[in-house]
Each structure stands twice: as C-alpha cells, then as structure tokens.
Amino acid sequence: MTHRRKTLLRAIAPVAALTLALTACGSDDGDDSGDKKNDKSSSESSDTSGSDDSDDATDEPTEEAPANTGDLTLGQAAPEEKEINRGDGTLKAKITADKVDTGENADLTAAGFSADKVKGKYPVYAYFTYEITEQTGEIRPGTDLNSTTAVLDAEGKPGSRFIAIGGQPLKGGCPEKDRELEWKKGTKATLCTTFLMDEGKEPTKLAYGMVNPLLWAVK
C-alpha cells in the first residue's frame, strides 16, 4: 500500500509544475502618494520570473484610469517627485516611463503556457526608471516599485498584470529581477513589468499611480 501511494504522488507532482495567473494591474497597492503601508510588492510574485500559485488564469475587469490631459512623452521624467510608501519606509523618487515593448501570443505558448489560458492575448513589457532623492525608514531589498504601474489601450482599459510560475522566460521579455536591489537615496534603477493585452488592441499610454496617475503617451 505504501509503495502504491508513493508511486501515485510521483505521478501527480508534475501537474503543478506550470501555473499561470492574470491579475488586475496595480491591484496590490493604492495611490502612489499613499500606497498602503504593507509590503505586498509584486517583487515577490510578478513578472515573467515571478511566482504565484494560482492554477487558473483570470482576467479581471478594472476601473479605467481617470482622465489626465497632461500626458508626458516616453523618456520624459515626471516634473514632480513622487512619494512612495512601502512597508516601514518612504521614498521620494523622480519617475520616468522609458519604453514599451511588445511580443506575440506565440511567445507565451513557446514558453510553455497553456494556449487556452492565453488565447487572444499578447505580452507587453513596460519599463520605468526610478531615481531616489530621499529615503526614510526601511525598504526591503528587491521591492517592486512598479506595483502601481499600468499599460492602457486607446479606450483607457488597462492590460492584465502577468504573474507566472514555471515555464521559460518569454522571448524578448523583461530581464530577470534584481532581488538584492537596495532602494536608498542615490539609487537609480529601471524596472520592467509584463502585462497581457487583447490582440487587436495596442498600448497607447503607460501610467504610474492609481489616482490621478502620471501618464506617458506611447507613440
């Protein structure tokens, strides 16, 4: 009986080797000027090399970002520094949306993700640079400041944040995260986050913040 049970467990184990979840972008934090003081940063779980243990893909609707007529251009730093609260620490940062790259649906299936879970989707890679001008309290190394970023289509609908465990890195996707990156005064670093958008829809804006977000036009 014991031998049979061990054999069964060995047979079941590989089933959990590859999972995928799509979540509402920026859903783990609040506004950039008052982010919840908990450290549920997506540095623990998001991006192509992140980890989440949901077996089922979900594509949750999210509220459209508020209208903002003062769009910046990619590569342009926001005119005002933003205060970012994470855990027991607070940062002030100059924020720049640098670029957005896109892939194809085939990149997802080639990486080992189930075709039915990513049907009609393609990956979008958003890059933001943070230059820290002030730091108080303690910020955990590797904290993902991109947790309140988004990619928007022409109708203002945000893409879904891509969270995966297992599978291969996506071709042309985000580089591996620096889990030891220290956020302190003088740090300047670029972070990349992967989103999934509907095929036929193009990214038209990058956003930072959930309320009155900074917006950069994608041209």
N, C-alpha and C positions, 0 to 999 in steps of 0.2 A: 504493500500500500504506500509506504513512504517513497519507494523508488518511483512509483507511478505519479505521485504528486510532484516530485522534483522535475520529472520529465515534462509534466504539464506546465509548470511555471516557466521552464526554459522556453517552451513553445510560445507562451503568451508574451513574454518580455519584449520581443522586438516590436510588437504592435504599438507600444508607447514611444518608440524612438523618434517619431517625427510628428510634431503638432504645430498648429498654426492658429493665431487669433488676430482678428482685426478689431481695433477699438476706436472709439471717438477720439479724434486728435485733441491733445491738451486736456484730456478729461481727468488727469490725476492732480491737477493744481488749479488754483484760482488765478486772478489777475496778476500781472507781472509786478504791480506796485504793492500787492498784498497777498502774495502766494501763501497758501496755508503753511503754517509752520510745522510741517511734518516732512519727512524726507522720503516720500514715496516717489522719488525721482525715477524717471524712465531709464536712468543709467543702470538700474538693476535688471530691467526687463525688456527694453525696447531696442529697435533697430534690427538689422539683419542678423546680428550675432547675439541679440538679446535673448531673454528667457522668460517664458510664460507657459503655464502648464494647462492651457485650455485646449481641448481636443477639437472643439467646434469653432469654425470661423463665424464671426458675426460682423455685420456692417451696420452699426447703429447710427440712426439719424442724429445730427447735431444742429444746434441753432446756428443760423448764419451770422457771420461776424457783423458788428454794427458798421454802418456806412462811415467812410472816412475819406474825405476828398483830398487830403494832403499826402498822397502817395509819394513814396521815395522811389529811387531807381536802384536796381541791384548794384551792389558795390558801394552804395552811399550809406555812411553812418547816420544813425538817428541823431537829430540835433540836440536832444536832451538825454542825459544819462538816466538809466532805469534802476530802481531799487528792486532787488531780488531777494526774497526771504526763503531760506532753505534750512530746515532743521533748527538748530540753535544759532544760526549765523545769518548775517545780512551782507549782501554785496551791492555795490553800485557799479554799473557797467555801461560802457559805450557798446551799442549793439549794431551790427551790420548784417544784413541778409546778402550773402555773397553771390550765390548762384543756385540754379535748379537744373538738375539733370534728369533725364527720363530713360526708362528701359522699355522692355516689351513683355507681354504676357508669357512668352516663351521662356524668358529668363526665370520666371517663377517656377514653371514646371521643370525646367532643366536643373534647378536647384533641389528638386525632389518634392516640391509641394503639390498636393493633390489638385488635379485640373478642375474638379468640380468646386473646390473651395476658393479658387482664384479666377473662376470663369468671368470673363468680361472685365478684368482688372489689369492694370499695368503699374509698375513701380515708378515712383517719383522720389528723387533724392534732393533734400533741401539742406543747404549749408548756411550756417550762421556763425559769425565771429563775435566773441565777447572779449572786451578789454576791460579788466577790472581796475577801477580807480580807488575804491575803498573796500575794506573788508573788516567786519566786526564779528565776534563770536566764532563758532567753529563750523566749518563746512566740510562735509565728508568728501575725501578724495574720490574723483570719478563721478561726482554728482552731475546729472544731465540737465543743463540749463535750457535745453530745447523742449522741455516738457510742456511749455505753453506756446509752442510754435504750430503753424498750420500752413497747408497749401490749399489755395482756393481756386475754384474754376470760375468761369465767366459769370455764373449765376450766384457766386458767393458761397457755394457749397464746399465744405472742407473735405479733403481726402481722409481716408481712414489710416490711423497710425498702424504700422505693420510691426507686429510682435511675433517672433518665431523662436522655436527651439528645435534643434535638429536641422537637417538639410544642409546644403552647401551655401557658401556666400553667393549672393546674387552677382552675376556678371556686370561689371561696371558700377557696382553699388557702393554704399558707404564703406569707408575704411574701418578697420577694427577699432573699437573704442579704447581709449587710454584710461584704464580703471584706476590708475595712480595719479591722474592729473589733479594737482592742487590748485584750488581756487583761492587766490590771495591777491593783495594789491600788486599790480605789475604783471599779473598773468594775462596773456593774450593767446586765445586758442580758438580753433574752428571746430564746430561740432556738426555732424551730419545725421539727419533722421530720415528714415524711409517711410513713405506714405503710399497707399494704393488709391488710384483714381479709376473711375469708369472709363473704359475705352470709348473714344469719341469725344471725351472731354479733355481740355487742355488746362494746365496750370496757368493762371493769369496773375496771381498775386501770392506773395509769401507774407505771412503775418506773425507777429510776436505779441502775445498777450491775449487775454480772453475778453476784457472790457476795454473799449476804446483802443483797439490794438494798433500797433505800428504796422503799416502796410507798405510793401515794396511791389511795384509793378514789374511783371515779367514780360519782357519784350523780345 
